[in-house]
Amino acid sequence: MKALIARWEAFLRLDRLTTASAKFRARTVYVTALAFLATQIVNAVQMYFSYGGWILDHTLLVLAVTGLSGSALTLRYHADFDVFAVLWGGIILIGVGGTAIPAGVGINSALLSNMVVGIVLVAILGSRRSLLLYCLGAVVLTGWLHVNAAGTDIAVWSDPDYVALRNTQRTMQTGIAIVLVGVVMALLSVSLNGLFRSLERSLAAARAAEAAKTQFLADMSHELRTPLNGVLGMNQLLLRSDLDDQQRGYARIVDECGSGMIHVIDDILDLSRLEADRITLKPTPFNPAKMLDSLVALHQANARAKGLRLHLSVEPGLPDMFVGDHGRLRQIVGNLIGNAVKFTDAGFVAVSLRGQAMADERWWLNVFVQDSGIGITEDRLTRIFHRFEQAEDGLANTVRGFGLGLAICRELADLFGGEITVRSEPGRGSLFCVAVPLEVMRREDGAPPLIEDAAAPPGERLTG
């Protein structure tokens, strides 16, 4: 049987179809055509003996069989399944109407079952537009049959011979509809089961590959970081030795490049862990104002070297202590401050801490990082948080933002249940905001604050 099917598919040239969907539709076409041909031969023989000869229904039947079978053979030359959907839906509606209208019997269960066959076939083969057109045609035909049946002589329906003949005909038509729908749905079931098994195997393979990739990145990051730390350590010893200005400059370049490489390695490792859902937050008590103060102090030297004013402002009235993953929040904000300093050539970088109380001792903690840099164009603004995406400034054609850092920041913010937003305008700078929900840790009354509020320089106001 499989060899026969393979030869038939080779005859129809189904091997030229490249997608599983197209091959499934093609098989639906020719299997339905074969089933329709076989059942209608039986139907034609039954009608000949029931009606005592050739009638109009036989002519309609021959036309329907010819149209369906002939159209199936055109699969050798084209695979426009919308054509099959419209053609076959039309043949079914014409067959139902041609059978019922002359007799004036209206719609019945046998005719309805044949219309259901049309719905199944058009839904599988065609587009939503084809299905809508078929359903509208079926509704119009049903109404027409109802109106046509109103003028029929009811007395004819009381003839026992006529009733027996109609019952036999209905039985045959219903049987044909059941066979056709059963064949198509069996083919659909087999195809779907095969598809699900294939998807399950692919999913298992993808999970194994993901685990192997994560393990590989973890191993490689360790293997790369170990010798790199050795190089940087020796370079630090070299910097403390007697060097002339040119040699010291070279050593500092080595130190900066090595530090940048370690940062990239850490980003790649974090990204792989995020993909594998292996990063979990570890809540601990911390002071967000003190954390920001240390971050600003860390980047202050780079800012001064570029002539930038880097300052911190803390909203009065914020609780001193919160409970959250201090390290991951520091990673997010540190990346934003580092980007702002790195890509701002003149002016200022302002960091602001604000909060908004919620219920159940929780607050929305908002950290704003604003710079006076060149800004980001609107068409690139939505892409800077994508992995391996960088945003050009649109004016000097230089790159703004890391390819991984901002993507990692957004995914870490999602782990907190928060978000990162950005507003920017070319020539007027950018404003990043990270907002995370944190639980307040109540301190004893009278305990002094851990950090004094640092006000922004006069004339510098944050917006957001």
Buried (B, 14 or more C-beta within 10 A) or exposed (E): EEEEEEEBBEEBEBEEBEEEEBBBBBBBBBBBBBBBBEBBEEBBEBBBEBBEEEBEBBEBBEBBBEBBBEBBEBBEEEBEBEBBBBBBBBBBBBBBBBBBBEBBBBBBEBBBBBBBBBBBBBBBBBBEEBBEBBBEBBEEBBEBBEEBBEEEEEEEEEEEEEEEBBEEBBEBBBBBBBBBBEBBEEBBEEBEEEEEEEEEEEEEEEEEEBEEEBEEBBEEBEEBBEEBEEBBEEBEEBBEEEBEEEEBEEBEEBBEEBEEBBBBBBBBBBBBBBBBEEBEBEEEEBBBBBBBBEBBEEBBEBBEEBEBBBBBBBEEEBBBBBBBBBEBBBBBBBBBBBBBBBBBEEBBBBBBBBBEEEEEEBBBBBBBBBBBBBBBBEEBBEEBBEBEBBBBBBEEEEEBBBBBBBBBBBBBBEBBEBEBBBBBBBEEBBBBBBBBBBBBBEBEEEEEBBBEBBEBEEEBEBEE
